[in-house]
Amino acid sequence: MRVYSFLNTVVLVNGVEITGFADGDDVIQINRRVDSGSDRVGADGNMMFSISADRSGEVTLRLLQTSSSNKYLNSLSALQEGGSRTFVPIVVTFQDTYRNDTATGVFGYLKRPADMTRGNTGQTQEWAIVVERLDILLGDPMLVGVATGVGAIFGGN
């Protein structure tokens, strides 16, 4: 049987754990910004495939307005808006500690400060981080240790 729990999810921004996620099935979104490649079909019907060098991505985090992580992300945004002398590139790390799914985004920036909405009930604040390179690796808890075992058999690490 396979299982999933958000309790096994960890997101770090510049080494600081993000907490206080909003409700819903899309509180963390991780995606590449462009397709991995494109094709062109010639007049004779032959196809050429071009591999994109663009590995940029976007990580969107939806937090409750009461999350202390909003203040942390807002401080990074303020440093960024202070100009090149105070800019701190963002590194985002995601891990599902049960499945071993990981995503790492490096050399990033916040698109803008989160919008602020207040009303009768608590609201959500959304943060979008754009990264120059996003690497996604899907795992499988049933295969933990297999790669290490194969490497040992064939003399690799």
N, C-alpha and C positions, 0 to 999 in steps of 0.2 A: 504494500500500500504506500502511496506517495502522499505527503502532507505538506501544508504550507501554513506559516504563521508570520504576521508582520513583526512579531516579537523577535524574529531572527534577522531583522533588517537593521543595518547600521549605515548611516551616511555621515561622512566627515567632510568638512570644508576647512582647508588649511589645517588639518589635524584636530579640529574641534568637532565633537559629535553634535549633530543637529537633532533636536528633540521637539516635542509638542506638535506633531503632525495633525492636520485637520482630518476629518472623516472622509470616507469615500474610497473608491477603488483606483484613484489616479493621483494620490498625494505625492508620488515620486514618478516623474516621467523622464526617461533617458533616451535620447534619440540622436542619430546622425542628421546633419542638416542637408546633406545632398546624397544622391544615389552613389553607390560604389563604382558605377560605371555607366557607360552609354554605348549605343551602337549606331552604326550607319550602314544602310544597305545601298549598294551600288546599283547602277542601271542594269547590270547583268544578274542581279539577285544575290550576289555574294555579300556576306555581312562582315563588318569589321567591328570589333569590340574594343573600346577604349577604357582603360582602368583609371579611375580618378585618384589623384594624389591627395585630394581634400578629405581629411579625416576629422574635420571639425564636428562639433556636436553641441547639444543643448541639454541642460539638466534643469528641470522645473520642480520646485519644492513648494508644496502648499502647507502652510502652518496655521495653527490657531492664533488668533490675535494675542492670546495670553502666553504664547511660547517665548521663553527667554532667548531663543535662537534668532528671533526677529531683531533684537537689539544688536546681537553679534553681526548679523548680515548687514544691518544698517550701518554699523561702524566700518565695515569693509567698503561699503558703497561710498561713505563719506571720504575715506582715504583715496579711493579711486577718483572721486570728483575733485579732489585737491590738486590733481595734476600729476605729472610724471614723477615728481620728487616724492610723493606719498603713495603712489600706486603700488599695490601689492598683488601680483598675479595669483589667481585662485587655482587651487588644486582640489578637485572633488573626487571622493572615493565612495563607492557604494559596494556593500557586500550583503548577500543573503547567506548568513553563516551556516544554515542547514544545507542548502543546495549547492553552496560554493559558487553561486553566480556572482560575478564582480564586474564593475565598470569603473574606469579611471579616466578622468578628464584633467588635462594639464594646460597651463598657460591660459587661464580663463579670466573673465570679467563679468560683473553683474550688468545686465542690460539696462536696468534702472532700479531705483528704490521701489519696494513694494507699495502698491496703492493702499491707502488707508480708508476703510469704510467702517462706520460705527452705526449701530442701530439698537433695536429692542433686544436682540440676541447677539451672542458672540459671532464674530466674522472670521473670515479666512484671509491670510495675506500670502501672496504668491511671489516667489523669487525665481527669476530665470538667470541661469549662469551659462554663458557661451564659452566653449573651450576650443582651443586650437586643435587639439587631438583628443579624440574619445575612443577608448578601446573597451570593448564589451566581450566578456568571456562567460559563456553559460556552463555551469557545472552540473553535476548529478551526484547526489550522496551515495548512490549505489556504486559509483566508480571511484570513490576516494581511495587513493593509494595505488590504483591500477597503473597510472603513468610512471610512478616511482618503481613499481615492480617490473614493468616492461624495460625501463631504463637499466635496472640492475641486471636483468637477463642479458641485455645487449651491450652492457658496459658503459652506458650513459649515466648521466646524473638525473 
